[in-house]
Amino acid sequence: MTHASRITKYAKNHKVSLSLLLAVYGVVYLCSVVVAGWTMQDWGQDLTRYPLLIAPLLPPAWLNPIFFVTSIPALIVGTLGLCIYSIRGINPYVVDNKEHVAALLTASGFTSIVLGAWPLGNPVIFPWQWQKDIVSNGPVLAWLLYILGIFTLLIGAASLFVHSHNYRENPS
């Protein structure tokens, strides 16, 4: 067995854990960058407002851009991985906790849409500062998060509906 095939087998066996890890990494670090007040216009400037407990290996001016650039793809890949896992091969006779992933997707999609930065609204009237901070990074980020939230909510709700329907037909 080659090294690449072992990695592929490991990824297939742990797809939920890896997807959840990527999604959580994306959310946590995107939130930390937004809460720190960093925007894309601040690229290369040290505006770190949160305390670092240890001295970083990289200059602080590089940390926010690295976290920003890596958190968005991690959030997208992790969320899509969870969506694919939740809807692929729904079977009432297999117990693999897909309904828990569907509930998680539904809750995170709903939260993203309700609490996130609405790209259609006026940024001046957003009630929370972090919503204004998301929009200050540009409409592309706001629309991306909004569309990802809608997609996640729809996939999660549809998958949760199918799981509940299967459960009512075959309560084990």
N, C-alpha and C positions, 0 to 999 in steps of 0.2 A: 504494500500500500504506500503510495507516494505521499509526500508532505502536503501537497495541494489537495489530494483527495481526503486526507484526514481533517484538514481545515474545513473543507466543504461539508464533510459528514458532521463535524462538530457544530457548524453554523446551522445545518438543517435540524439537528437534534435540540438546539437551544435557540431557535428563532424567536420565541416569545420573550425570553430573557434578554437577548441581544437587542431586539426591537424596543423593548421597554427601557433598557439602559440608554439607548440612543435618544429616545424621545425625552426621557427625564434629563439627560445631559443637555439636550437642546433647550428645554424649557428653563432649567436652572441657570445656565450660563447666559442665555438671551435675557432673562430677567435681571441677572446681576449686572450686565452691561447697561441695560435700560435704566435700572435703578441708580447706577453710578452716574447717569447723566451724559454718557458718551453718545455722540452722534457721528455719522459718517463724515461730517464736516470737520470733526476733531481728529481725523486720522493722523497719527504720528505725534500728537501732543499728549503729554502726561496730565490727564485730568482725573486721576484715580481719587475717588472720594470715600472708598471703603477701605478699612485698615487691612493690611496684609500682615499675617502673623509671622511669616517667615520671609526672608529676603528672596525674591524670585530670581531664577537663573536668567530670565530675559528682562530687558528694561520694562518698567511699568507701562511705558507708552506703546509697547507692542502687545501687552496682554489683552486689553479690550478689543483691538482689531482681530486678534487671533480667536478669542472667544466668540466674537460676533460672526466671523466668517465660518467657523466650524460649527456653531450652534444651529444655524439655520438649516444646513444640509442634514445634520444629525436629527433635528426635529422632524424634517420631512421624511427622511428614510425610516426613522423609527415609527412614525405614525403610519406610513404606508405599509410597513411590515406588519404592524398590528392589524390594520384593516384587511390586508390579504389573508392573514391567519384567521381572522374572525369570520370571513365570508367563504373561504375555500373549504369545500368538502363538508358542509354542514350535514351531520348525520345524527339522528336521535339515539342511535345505539352506541356511539362512541363518547366516552366521558373524557374530555380533554380540556375542560374549563373554558371553552370558547365563549360561553355566555358571560363569564366574568370579564373577559377582554372586551366583549361587546358593550357591557355596562360601563366599563372604563372609557371606551371610545365615545359613547353617548355623553357621559358626564364631561369629559374633556372638551368635546366639540361644543357642547352647550355653554360651558364656562368660557371658552375662547370667544364665542360669538357675543355673549351677554356682557362679559367683563372686558373684552379686548377693545382695541381702538377701531371704531367704526370708520371705514374709509369713506363712507357716504356722508358722514356728519361734518359739522363745523368744528375744527379742533379747538376753537376758542371756548366752546361750551362743554367740553369734556369735563366730567366731575373730578377725575383723578389725574394727578400730574404724570403718572407713568403712561397713561393713554396719550397725553400730549407728547411725551418723549418718544413713544412708538411712531407717531405720525411725523415727528420731527426728523426721523430717519428716511423719510420719503414715502410717497404713496405706494411704491412697489412693495415695500415691506408690509405696509398696512393691508393692502389687497391680498398679498400672499398669505398672511396670517388669517385674514377673513375667509378666503376661499378654502384654505386648509381646515378651518374650523367648521365650515358648512359641510365640506366633504366628509370629515370625521363624524360629524353629527348624523349625517344621512346614512353612512355605512354602519355606524354603531346602532342606530335606531332600527334600521332594516334587519340587521343581523340579530339584534335582541328580540325583535318581533318573531323572526323565524325560529329562534331558539325557544321562546316561550310557547309558540304554537306546537313545536315538536314535543316540548315537555308536557303540554296538556294532553297530547295524543298518547304519549308513552310515559306516564309517571312511573319511574322505577324506584 
